[in-house]
Amino acid sequence: MNYGQFLNMIPEALLVLALIIVFFADFCLHKSERKAGVLGKLTAALLLCQTIMLTTVGPAEAFGGMYVASQAAQVMKLILTFGTFIVVVMAEPWLEREASKYAGEFHLLVLSTLLGMYIMMSSGSFLLFFLGLETASVPMACLVAFDKWKKKSAEAAAKYILVATFSSGVMLYGISFVYAATGTLYFNDVAEALANRYMFSPLQLMGLVFFFSGLAFKLSLVPFHFWTADTYEGAPTPITGYLSVCSKGAAAFAALVILAKAFGPMIDYWEYMLYVVIVLSITIANLFAIRQSELKRFMAFSSISQAGYIMLAVIGGSQMGMTSLMYYILVYIVANMAVFTVISTVEQNNGGTTQMSAYDGLYQTNPKLSFLMTLALFSLAGIPPFAGMFSKFFVFMAAAEQGSFWAYFVVFVALVNTVVSLYYYLLIVKAMYIKPSDNPLPTFKTDVNTRVALALCTAGIALFGICSCIYDYLFAASAF
C-alpha cells in the first residue's frame, strides 16, 4: 500500500494533529485551575487555523476512490469547522462553571466527532462512510452523557446510544443488500451497476429503503425522530447546539451525495420517498413545537422541522440543490447557535432552568440579549431581510426545479408550514417582550466568550443574506 496517499487527506491529518496537541496540553495542565480556559482557547485557535487551511485546499482522492474529497466536501468541512468553533467558544463558560476538570475530554470528543464528519463527507465507498458515521456517533454519545451525574443527561445518552445502535444496524442491513445486488461498495460502481436496469429487483429497492431509514435516524426525520426531544433536553446545552447543527449538516450533505451518486439511477423511487418524509417532518414537528414549554425540547422539534427544509435541497440531487443545502446549513448554524448561546447563558444565570417561562419579561432586564435572541428566531422563521429568508427561498427553488406536480406540492406545504413556524417562534418573542413576570430574571453581564459567539452569529444572520459573493462561492464549489 502506498502510504503517501495519506498526504491527500490533509484536512483529516491536521485534525488528528490537533487532537494530539489538545491531548498533550490536557496532560500538562492536569492540575491547573485555568485548565478549561486554556484548553478552550487552544482548541478554538486550532479550529481557526483549520478553517484558514480549508479555504486553500482543493479536491483530492486516495485509496482507489474510497476517499473522494470534492470541492463541495472541502467547503462543507469549512462550514462545519466554523460551526464547531462557535460551539467551543460558547461552551467555555459552562465548562469553567460545571465541568472544569473534564475540559480536556470535552474538547477531545468534539474534535473526534468533527473528524468522523470529515470522513463521512469525503467517502467514496459505503464502507468508509459507515466508519466515518460511527467515528462521529460514538464521541457524540459521550458528549450527550457529559453531565452523567444528572439523571436527564444519563437518560438522554441511553436513548441516543440505543437509537444510534439500532439505526446503524438498519443501515448496515441496507448496505449488505446493496452489496449483494451490485457486488461493490463504491458509489460510482454501484451507480454503474444500476444504470442499465429497466426494472429494479426487490433486493436493490430494500437496500435503498433500509440505507435511507438508517440515515433518517441520524437526521431525526419523521417517523425516525422519537429520540430527539429527550436527547436535546438531557444533553448539556452546548452539546445540544452542536448536535442540532454540525451533526445534522454532515448527515444531510452525505445523504445528497450518496443518493445522487450511488442511487442516481433509482431517483424515481427515492424522490417520492423524500416527498413523504419531508411533508411529515415539517408538519408534525411544527405541530408538536407549539405544545412545548421547555425550550430545549422546543428547539428539538424546531430542528426536526429544519431537517425537513434541508432535505428539500436533496430532491433531484442537482448542483443548485447542493448549493442551497450548503447555504442553508451555513445560515442555520449561525441562527441556531445564537439561540443556544442565549439559552446556555440564561440557564447558567437562572439556576439551570430552560423553561420558556424563564424568559417572561427578559427584555426589561436584559434587552440586548433579548434583541439578539429575536434576530436569531426571526432568521429561523425565514422573515426578511435576515439570512434565513434567503436560505429557505433557495431550498424552495431547488425543490421546485424538478418541475413535477409533487415537487410543487411539497414546496407549497413547506411554505404553509413556514407560517406555522413563525407562530411558535413568536411565542418566545412574546414571552420576552410582552408577557409580564412577577419575578423576572435579574440583569446580568455576559462573559467575553458569550459575546464573541453572539457577535459571530449575529454578523452571520445579518450579512450572509445580503453578501451575494457567499452564494456565488458555494455555487462554484458545489459540483460533486
N, C-alpha and C positions, 0 to 999 in steps of 0.2 A: 504494500500500500504506500502511496506517495503522501507522506505526512506534510509535505509542503502545501497541500490543499487547504490545510487549516488556516493558512495565511489569507485565503479568500473569505474567511469568516471573521473579518476584522471587528465588527460591532460586538459579536459574541465573545471574541477573545479579550477585548478591552473590558467587557462587563465581568468576565471571570477574573481579570486582573483587579478590578475594583472590589470584587468580593474578597480577594486575598488581602488587599490593603486594609479594608474595613475589619477583617478578622484579626489581623495582627495589631491594628490600632486598639481594638476591643481588648485584646490580651494585655497590651501595655498599659491601658487605662483601667485595669481591673478594679482597683480600689479608689479611683479618683471620684470626687464628688461632682466634678464637672463632666462626667462621662457622657451623659445624654447630649449635652450641648455640643461638645467637641465632635462626637460621632455624627450628630445630625448635620453639623456644618461640613464635615469631611465628606459625608455621603452626598450632600447637596452639591458640593464642589465637583465631585467625581461625575455626578449626573450631568452637571452643566458642561463639563469637558466632553462627555459622551454626546451631548446634544450638538455641540460645535463640530465634533468629528463627523457626525451623521450628515451634516449639511454638505460635506465634501465627498463622501463615499459613493461609489457608483454601483451598478448591478454586478453580481458575482454568482459563480456557480462552482460547485465542488461535489466530489464523490459520485461522479457519473449522473448527475441530475437529481440526486437525493436532496441536496441543498441547493435551492434556487432563490437567490435574493434579487428580486426585480427592483426597479427604481421605485415602484409603488410600495414595496415592502420596506425599503430603506426609509422612505418618507413616513410610513406608518410607525416605524420604530422611533423616529424622531418625535412624532406626536405623542406616543405613549411614554417616552422618556421625559418629555416635558410635563406630562400629567403626573408621573411618578415623582418628579422634582417638587411639584406643588404639594403632593402628599407628604413627602419627607419634611418640607418646611413647616406645614401646618400641624404636623404631628409632634413637633419638638416640645411645645408647652405641655401637651398631655403626657409625654414621656417623662419630662422633668418632674411633673407633679405626682404621677401614679406608678410609673414603671421605669424609674431611672436605672436601676441595676440590670434591667433586661434590654437596655437600649441597643447593645451590640446584636443580640438575637433579632430584634425588630428590624434593624437595617439589613442584616444578612438575609433575612427571609424576604424582605421587599425586593432586594436585588436578585435573589434566586427566582422569585416569581417573574420578574421582568425578563430574566434570561430565558425562562420557559416560553414566554410570549414571543420573544425574538425568534426562537426555534420554530414555533408554530407558524409564524408568518413567513418564514423562509423555507418551508418544507416543500419538496417536490415529490414526496412519497408519503403514503398513508402511514408508513412505519415511523418516519421522522416526525410527522405531525402528531402522532399519538404520544411519542416520547416527549415532545415539547409541551403538549397539553398536560401530561402528568407532572412534568417538571414545574409547571405553573400552578397546578391544582394543589399539590401536597404542601408546599410552603404557605399557600393561601389558607389552607385549613388550619395550619399552625397559627397564622395571624388572627384568624377568626377566634381562636381559643386563647388569645393572648391574655385576656382578663380571666384566666381559668379559675381564679378564686371567687368569681361571681357566677351565680347559678345560671343566669341567662346566657353568658358567654359560653359556658360549657355545653349548654343545650344547643346553642347556635352551631357550635363546632361539630357536635354529634350529628345534627341534621345535615350540615354541609358535607361531612365526610360520607355519610350514608348515601346521600343523593349523588355525590361525585363518584363514588364507587359503582353505584347502580348505572349511572349514565355512561361511565367508562366501559362497563360490561356490555351495555347495549350497543355502544359504538363499535367495540371490538367485534361483536357478533355481526354487525353490518359490514365491517371491513373484511371479515372472513368470507362473507357471501360475495363481496366484490372480487376478492382474490380467486375464489372458486369459479366465478363466472368469466373472469378475464385472464387469469394466470399471471397477474402482475400487480404490484402495489404503487407503481409510478403513475402520477397523474396523467401525463401525456400518453403513456402506453395504455392506460385504462380507457381514455377517450378514443384512442385509435382502435381498440378492440370493440368499442361500442359503436363506432362511426358508421359501419356498413350494415347495421342491423335495421331491418324494416319493422321487426317485432322484438320486443324485449322480453326475456324469459322471466318467470316469477323469481328466480334466484337474483337476477340483476335488480329487479324492482324492490325486492325485500332488502337487498344491500343498501340501496339508496334510502329507503324509508328508515331502516334501523340506524344508519350513519347519521342522518339528519336529526333523528329523535335524540340521539346521544348529544349532538351539538346543541340542540334546542334546550336541553337541560342546563348547559353551561351559559346559554344566553338568557335563561329564565323566561322563555316564551311560553305562552299559554298553549297547551294544558300541562306544561312541564315546569310550572312556576311555584309550586306549593312551598318550597323550601325558602323562598326569597325573603318574605316578610320576617319570619322568625330569625333567620340568619342576620339580616340587616339590623334588627333590633338588638340582638345579643352581642354582636361584634363591637369592638371599640369604634368610636365614630370615625377616626381617620381611616381605619381599615374598611369600614362600610363605604366610605367615599372611594377608596382605591378599588374595591370590588365592583362598585357600580359603574366606573368609567373605564379604567385600563383593561380589566379582565374582559369586560363586555366588548370593548373596541377590538381587542386582539381576536376574539372568537368571531365577531361579525366579519372582520377582514378575511379570516381564514375560510369562513363559510362562502363568501363571494368567490374567492379564488378557486376553491375546490369544486363548487357547483359549476362554475364556468369552465374550468379546465378539465376536470376528470369526468363530470357528469354533463358536460355540454350537449352531447347528442340526446340526452334524456330531458332536455329543457321543457318539453311539452308536459312532462309529468311533474317535475319539481316546481314549476311556476305555479300550477294550481294548488300544490301543497303549500306554497308560500302565501298565496292569496288567503287561504283559510286561516293559517296561523297568524298572519298579520291582523286580520279583522278581529279575531278572537283576542289577541294580545292587547291591542289598543283599546277595544271596547270594554272588556272585562276589567282590565287594570284601572281604567278611568272610573268605572262604577264603584269598584272597591276602594279606590283612593278617597272618594268623597266621604266614606264612612269612618275614616281613620282619625283618631285623636292623638296618637303617638307619632311624633314627627318622623322618626326613622322608618317606621312601618309605612307611613305616608310616602316617603321617598322611595321605599321599596316598590310600591305599586306604580309610582311615577316612573321608575327605571324600567319596569316591565313594559309600560306604555311606550317609553322612549326606544326600547329594543324593537318594538313593532315598527316604529317610524324608521329606525335604522335599516330594518330588513326591506323596506320599500326600495332602497337603493340596490338591493341584491337582485330584484326582479329583472330578468333579461341578461344579467351579467355583462353589461356594456361598459365602455370606457367612461361614459357620463355617470353610470351607476357607481363605478369605483371612485370617481372624483367626488361625487356628492356624499358617498359614505365616509371618505376621509375627512371631508369638510365638516360633516355633521358630527363626527366623533371629536374633532378638534374643538368645535363650539360647545358641544355637550360637556367636555372636560372642564372648560373654564366656568361654565354656568353651574354645573353640578357641584364642583369643588368649592365654589363660592358659597353655595348653600350649606355644604357640610362643614366648611370652616366656621360659619356663623353658628351652626348647631353645636359644634365642638366647644366654641368659646362660651356660649350661653350655658351649656351643660356644665362646664368647669366652674362657672360662677353662680350656679344655681343648685348646688347640692346633687349634681349628677342626673337631674331630671331632663327628659326630652319630650315631655308632654307639650302639646300645642298650647295649652292654657298658660304655659310659662311665658309665652310671647304676647299675652294681653297687655296692652299699654306700653310695649317696649319702646315705641317711638318717643314717648315722653322722657324716658331716662337715658336711652341710647340711640339718638336719632341717626347718627352716621351708620351704625351697624344695621339699623332698620332699613335705611335707604339702600345700602349695598345688597341686602337680602332681597329687597323688592326688585332691583335691577336684574338679579340672577333669576328670580322666579318669572319675571316678565320674559326673559330670554328663553327659559324652558317652555313657556307657554306659546312662544312664537309671535310675540307682539312687536310690531315695528316701532322704532328703527333698529332694534337690538339684533345681534348676530343670529339668535335663534330663529327669527323670522326667515332669514335668508337660507339657513340650513334646511328648514322644513320645505321651503319653496324648491330647493334643488332636488331633494329626495322625491318630492311630488312630480317634478319634471322628469326625473329618471324613470319613475314607475310609469308615468303616462306615455313615455317614449315608445313603449311596446305597442300602443295603438289599438289594443283589443278592448272589447266591452268590459271584461272582468278587471282589466288593469284600471280603466277609468272608474269602475265601481269601487274598487279598493281605495283609490285616491279620494273619491267622494266621501266614503266612510271615514277615512283619516281626517279629512277636512272638518266634518261634523264633530268628530271627537276632539279636534283642536279647541272648539268652543267649550266642550265639556271640561277639558283640562284647564282652560282659562278660569272656569268657575272654581275648581278646587284649589288652584294656586292662589286665587284671590282670597280664599279663606284665611290663609296665613297673613296676607297683607291687611285684611280686615282686622285680624287679631292685633296686629302691631299698631295700627293707626286709629282704629275706630272703637274696638271693644274695650270697655273700661275694666280696670282691675283695682281691687281694694288693696292688693299687696304686690305692686309691680316690681320687676327685677330692678335692683338699685343700679345706679350709674357705676360703671367700672371702666378701667383702662385696659386696652388690649396690648399684648406684648408685641415686640418687633416682628417676630415670625408670623404672627397672625396678620399684621398689617402688610407684610410683604406678600403673603399668599393672596390676601384680598385685593391688593393693588394689581397683581398679575392677572387675576381672574377678571376683575372689573375692566382692566385695559383690553383684555381679550373680548369681553362681551361688547364693549363699545367699538372696538376697531376692526375685529375680524369681519364684520358685516359690511364695512364701507371701504376696506382696502382690497380692491379687486385683484391686486397682484398676488394675494394669497391663493385665491381660487385658480388664477392662471397658472401659478406654480404647481398646484396639486393636479391640475388637468394635464400639464406637460409631463408629469411623473406617473400618471395613472395607467399607462399601458402595462399590462400584466400577461 
